[in-house]
Amino acid sequence: MPFKKVQSEKLAQSVVRQIELLILQGILRPGERLPSERELSERMGVSRPSLREAVVNPHANGLLITKPGAGIYVA
């Protein structure tokens, strides 16, 4: 998956915007599991807490589903 480093603004917003763009481009499809939190944070160049903040962001709730113990999925 072609994740890019996130520019410094509000990191969580940048993460959500990048995931949203990948969904709109069809690179990420509904039901697809994202890489692990550790791998995703490394690929995007953000901390794991910033990634978690993005995932629980109300804007991301329509895009992503978090399944405890199973991972993060595209809604």
Secondary structure, 3 states (H helix, E strand, C coil): CCCCCCCCCCHHHHHHHHHHHHHHCCCCCCCCECCCHHHHHHHHCCCHHHHHHHHHCHHHHCCEEEECCCEEEEC
